[in-house]
Amino acid sequence: MRSAAHSDSVRASLLMVASTTLFAFMIVCIRFAAREVHAFEATFFRNFFGLVFALPLFAKAGTRTLRTNRLQLYIVRCVVGVGAMLTGFWALVHMPLVQAVALSYTTPLFVTIGAALVLGEVVRARRWSAVVVGFAGVLLILRPGVVPLTPAAIAAIVSAGLAASAAISIKFLARTEPAEAIVIYMVMLMTPMSLVAAAPVWVWPSWSTTGWLVLTGFFGTVAHWCLTHAYKLGDASALTPINFAQLPVVALLAWWLFGERVDLWTLAGAGIICASTLYIVHREAQLEAPQVTDPRVASETPVP
């Protein structure tokens, strides 16, 4: 029993490492594609080619995987998810990559706020303090009043807030829905939704840009699949620190490919955000642990 749990933990960690790396590659592909197409169009192609690459999952799982009585929740999750992706992609194109990624780490802070205000969860002083500290890290990165607050920075924060709403919906879906269904429904519904936003700014991409767009869809879909399965197998409190490894990977790629440098303010702010997020995840794990008595339930960690 213990060896099986250890095996699941190792598999979850490896899947999380793969997800983190692949999402970093996806971010780089978005930046290359955005030299020719609008960020909204890149969002559409990420979903379109994501749908193409998700077809093998559909073929393997069969039509029974898509049978659900929670279609409305899938639709809500995808509407919010499209909003998060549109604003997030736009931020990635118009601000330094490391800053955009660092600000995206505020999503768990917004999840905590949403859990208290929307779900009625009891959030005590320690977690509220971590949220306040986390947003202090945001201020350190943005330095309003010292550095002009750009539309891209606002878009990144809005994206994190919308991603938090999507994360809460995924937590509900993951309790009853298979990981394959969550991935397939995501790309199947978000593709036409994102086309609506892309249509007004549409430009037919060249073959080279199309290649970057194909890779965006491929990396994004495989990364999301790895992420979903990682949280199915492992504990969120153990996996979240691995996710933060994306920041140095993105920083290295941004420096190597685009000549971007990271200032000390961004590093300090990112460190504070990561620390506060880790504390929130740790506290949630502590509070939930006593409530779990069935070992089968304990392994079913919700997808964030």
Helices and strands as residue ranges (DSSP letters): H 2-33, H 39-61, G 63-66, H 71-94, H 97-104, H 107-117, H 125-142, H 151-176, H 179-198, G 199-201, H 207-233, H 236-243, H 246-258, H 264-288, G 289-291, H 295-298
